[in-house]
Amino acid sequence: MKRNVLIIGAGGVAHVAAHKCAQNNALLGDINIASRTLGKCQAIIDSIRQKGSMQQPGHLQAHALDAMDVDATSRLIEATGSRIVINVGSPFLNMSVLSACIRTGAAYLDTAIHEDPRKVCEPPPWYANYEWKRRQECKDARVTAVLGVGFDPGVVNAYARYAMDTRFDRVDSIDIIDINAGSHGRYFATNFDPEINFREFVSTAWSWENGEWKANAMFEHRKDWDMPMVGKQTTYLAGHDELHSMSHHLGVPNIRFWMGFSEHYINVFSVLKNLGLLSEQPVRTARGQEVVPLEVVKAVLPDPASLAPGYTGKTCIGDLVRGVKNGRPTEALLYNICDHKSCFEEVGSQAISYTAGVPVVAAAMLIADGSWDIGAMANVEELDPAPFIALMNRMGLVTRIRDAEGDRVLDPQEDAAQVPEARLSAAAR
């Protein structure tokens, strides 16, 4: 059993992850939080104490850390006795933190693909550019590394795997639909790190069509969906992390990612992009100062964590899976509904951070109890999804399914009783 957690990062997702670790510290043990800004880590600890989130009395400490420094990160892992590292800092940190985990033998978790700050939208599949090159190192060191275990990527990968294991003989398409039907009341803001958010949408929108990569322009393809609780919503085809592993592992010919955007968001985004303010490349001002336009935009926009107190409405994120069962066409929507106000009342966050922070802690708990402690690198769809979904149901992210039988809470235990092979995922096979 692995115990003691080091959380790297102090943003909105780290805030949720720390609260959820505290709520489950009987299993997870000591909790340490590290980032470049010690005060942000301490603010999370203060919030945990204010909310009374600790399951039982235990160790809770803040640390200052430059996580790009592999030696410093390794020393902190060893000094804190951490056996599980939850990396919810910038995706620019992934390779450095992974290196420290391989060096120290600690399990590694993240919620997004690694990015090079100087590059945007590298050739697909993105995981092959960085993470998958370290597979053998993880295997040789017997280090468990679970990649992209937020909601999307993460939970949506598990939904796809679960649907394939339990509902279909053949899957023809998976449409991942991400809707935020909430309102934060600001003129313009992003729900997580603006720099990372904009980098997703400034270049090619890749989709997986008929077994190959297809390049699309951002906002080129629009589709309206009638989704549970949030109603009819407009989405646009976008590139996203999970496509790059699911296309490799699942053998499904069509996998697409659709994200909801308001006309206002698109208009402001387009102006910023057309002015060159979303560029990741440095420019020199008239006074001779070198700046990165995207970093300047990030500096003037609201901190995503500051949106939480006034956020209202709900998110709806899920997989619409279509294929064949017993020779007949069938479809199933596996999804979650999350309420911004409820998230703030529980842990002081908005729902976007909540949906990313809960799954990574559920994964940490499955590593701690041995269920997912595989001693190798894996994407979520390679692991048994049933205990993951069941655990999240208890932790605040309830999975529902809508199919020919109706709309209901998905219970993996009930499925396992009906379908003996239901929990036999790709990794188990």
C-alpha positions, 0 to 999 in steps of 0.5 A: 500500500502506498501512502502520503501525497505530495500535491504540486500546484496551487491553482483551482484544481489543486485546491479541490484535490487537496480538499478531497485528499483531506477528506480521505486522509485515513487512506492517503496519509500525510498531505503536502502541497507545493508550488512556487508561491508558498502563500497560495499553498497555505491559503489552500490549507487554511480553506481545508481547516475552515471547511473542516475537510480533514477526515481525521487529524493528520499532517498537512503542510505547505512548501515552496518549490520550483517543480521544473527543478528535478533535484529539488522536487526529488528532495521534497518527495523524499523529505516528505515520504510521499509515495504518490505525487499529484501533479496539478500544476502547469502542463509545462511541468509534467516531464520534470515532475515525472523525472523526479517520480522515476528517480524516487519511485513515487507514483505519478498522476497528472491531468493534462498532456505535457506542453512545451511553452515554445510550441502549440499544437504539435503533431498528433498523437500528442502523448507520443511526443513526450509521455510515451517516450518515458514508458520503458523508464517507468516500467524499469523503475516499476513506477506507476504513472497514470496520465490525464486523469482529470475529467476530460481527459480522464473520466471520459476515457473511463466512460469509453472503456466502460461502455465498450466493456459492458454495453457494446459488441462493436463501437463505431463512434464516441462523441465527447461533449463538454458543456458549461452552462454556468455563469460567472458574471464577469465580462470575460474569463477562462475557467482554468489557467488562461494561458493553457486554455487559449493554447488549446484553441489557437491552432488546428482542431484535430479529430479522429475520423475513419481511423485517421487524424483529420485537421480542422479549423477551430470553430469550423464545425458546429453542432447542437446537442440536447443534454440532460439538465442543461438542455439544448447547447451549441458546441464546436469541434475542438482538439483535446488530450483524450483523443490522442490516447483513446484513438491509439488504445480503443480501436474505435474509428471515430472519436470527436471532442465537442466543447460549448462556447458562447458567441461572446467567448468566440468574439472576444477570443477571435479579437485577441487572436487576430491582434496577435495577443494569444501568441506564445512567441515573445515580442519586443515592446517600444521600450525594448522589453521582451514579453510573451503576449499570451502571458500578458493576457493571462496577467490581466484576466481574472484568476479562475479561482476568483470566479467560484463565489459567484458562479451559478449553473451546471456543467454536463460532460459525457460520452455519447457512444454509438455502435452495435449490440446483439446485431442491433444499432445502439447508443448510450450517453454516460455523463456527469452533472456538476453544480457550481454553487454546490462545489463552492459550498463544499470545497470553495471551488467552481465546478470546472476545477471540481470535475478535474480535481476529484478524479485525480484523487480517486485515482490516487486512492486506487493506487494507494489501495493497490487497484491501479498500482500497476508499476508502469505508465498507463492512460486511463482507458487502459485501466479497469474503469469500474472501481474508478467510477464507483469511487467517484460516485461516493466522492461527489461526481456521480455518473449517470447513463442514458440509454434505451432503458432510461436515465439513471445512476450508473452502478458498476457493481450492478453491472458486474453482477449482470455481465461477468466480464464487465470489469475486464478492461484492456489492462486486465485482459 
